[in-house]
Amino acid sequence: MTGTVPITRAFRMKLKPGTVEEYKRRHDELWPDLAAALKQAGIYDYSIFLDEETLHLFAVLKLAPDHTTADLPQQPVMKRWWDYMAELMEVEPGNRPTEWPLQQVFYFA
């Protein structure tokens, strides 16, 4: 990615009560085909943080400038992952996790 500016995206999701350990376990065992799809879409750095008091998840991902993340919802592996995770978190119809975008208010490099 020499000479290009990466894109950082952050959003919030929410777990259902009693699901923290299972959520962590499933992510520790991330499917190789899902990891490959995320990389192929241009996601090269992805972290999710938990606020244990509110069960809010804070996701931060870094995207290549030419990312194709808009295509991920149509990928069968993404749909399977959403179905797999739906019992653990708040979701939209079709089991896509409900996401609330976060606005960056500070950056230090």
Contacts in CASP RR format, 6 or more apart in sequence:
PFRMAT RR
TARGET T0000
AUTHOR 0000-0000-0000
METHOD contacts of the structure
MODEL  1
MTGTVPITRAFRMKLKPGTVEEYKRRHDELWPDLAAALKQAGIYDYSIFL
DEETLHLFAVLKLAPDHTTADLPQQPVMKRWWDYMAELMEVEPGNRPTEW
PLQQVFYFA
1 44 0 8 1.000
1 64 0 8 1.000
1 65 0 8 1.000
4 64 0 8 1.000
4 65 0 8 1.000
5 65 0 8 1.000
6 44 0 8 1.000
6 62 0 8 1.000
6 63 0 8 1.000
6 64 0 8 1.000
6 65 0 8 1.000
7 62 0 8 1.000
7 63 0 8 1.000
7 64 0 8 1.000
7 65 0 8 1.000
7 67 0 8 1.000
8 60 0 8 1.000
8 61 0 8 1.000
8 62 0 8 1.000
8 63 0 8 1.000
8 104 0 8 1.000
9 60 0 8 1.000
9 61 0 8 1.000
9 62 0 8 1.000
9 63 0 8 1.000
9 101 0 8 1.000
10 58 0 8 1.000
10 59 0 8 1.000
10 60 0 8 1.000
10 61 0 8 1.000
10 101 0 8 1.000
10 102 0 8 1.000
10 104 0 8 1.000
11 58 0 8 1.000
11 59 0 8 1.000
11 99 0 8 1.000
11 100 0 8 1.000
11 101 0 8 1.000
11 102 0 8 1.000
12 56 0 8 1.000
12 57 0 8 1.000
12 58 0 8 1.000
12 59 0 8 1.000
12 99 0 8 1.000
12 100 0 8 1.000
12 102 0 8 1.000
13 48 0 8 1.000
13 56 0 8 1.000
13 57 0 8 1.000
13 59 0 8 1.000
13 89 0 8 1.000
13 90 0 8 1.000
13 97 0 8 1.000
13 98 0 8 1.000
13 99 0 8 1.000
13 100 0 8 1.000
14 54 0 8 1.000
14 55 0 8 1.000
14 56 0 8 1.000
14 57 0 8 1.000
14 89 0 8 1.000
14 90 0 8 1.000
14 98 0 8 1.000
15 23 0 8 1.000
15 50 0 8 1.000
15 55 0 8 1.000
15 56 0 8 1.000
15 57 0 8 1.000
15 88 0 8 1.000
15 89 0 8 1.000
15 90 0 8 1.000
16 55 0 8 1.000
16 87 0 8 1.000
16 88 0 8 1.000
16 89 0 8 1.000
16 90 0 8 1.000
17 55 0 8 1.000
19 87 0 8 1.000
19 88 0 8 1.000
19 89 0 8 1.000
20 50 0 8 1.000
20 52 0 8 1.000
20 55 0 8 1.000
22 88 0 8 1.000
23 57 0 8 1.000
23 85 0 8 1.000
23 88 0 8 1.000
23 89 0 8 1.000
26 84 0 8 1.000
26 85 0 8 1.000
26 88 0 8 1.000
27 48 0 8 1.000
31 77 0 8 1.000
31 81 0 8 1.000
33 77 0 8 1.000
34 77 0 8 1.000
34 78 0 8 1.000
34 81 0 8 1.000
37 72 0 8 1.000
37 75 0 8 1.000
37 77 0 8 1.000
37 78 0 8 1.000
38 46 0 8 1.000
38 72 0 8 1.000
40 68 0 8 1.000
41 67 0 8 1.000
41 68 0 8 1.000
41 69 0 8 1.000
41 71 0 8 1.000
41 72 0 8 1.000
42 63 0 8 1.000
42 64 0 8 1.000
42 66 0 8 1.000
42 67 0 8 1.000
42 68 0 8 1.000
42 69 0 8 1.000
43 61 0 8 1.000
43 62 0 8 1.000
43 63 0 8 1.000
43 67 0 8 1.000
43 69 0 8 1.000
44 62 0 8 1.000
44 63 0 8 1.000
44 64 0 8 1.000
45 61 0 8 1.000
45 62 0 8 1.000
46 59 0 8 1.000
46 60 0 8 1.000
46 61 0 8 1.000
46 62 0 8 1.000
47 59 0 8 1.000
47 60 0 8 1.000
47 61 0 8 1.000
48 57 0 8 1.000
48 58 0 8 1.000
48 59 0 8 1.000
48 60 0 8 1.000
49 57 0 8 1.000
49 58 0 8 1.000
49 59 0 8 1.000
49 60 0 8 1.000
50 56 0 8 1.000
50 57 0 8 1.000
50 58 0 8 1.000
51 57 0 8 1.000
51 58 0 8 1.000
57 89 0 8 1.000
58 102 0 8 1.000
59 99 0 8 1.000
63 69 0 8 1.000
72 78 0 8 1.000
73 79 0 8 1.000
73 96 0 8 1.000
79 94 0 8 1.000
79 95 0 8 1.000
82 91 0 8 1.000
82 94 0 8 1.000
82 95 0 8 1.000
82 96 0 8 1.000
82 97 0 8 1.000
83 95 0 8 1.000
85 91 0 8 1.000
85 95 0 8 1.000
85 97 0 8 1.000
86 95 0 8 1.000
89 97 0 8 1.000
89 98 0 8 1.000
90 97 0 8 1.000
90 98 0 8 1.000
91 97 0 8 1.000
91 98 0 8 1.000
92 98 0 8 1.000
END
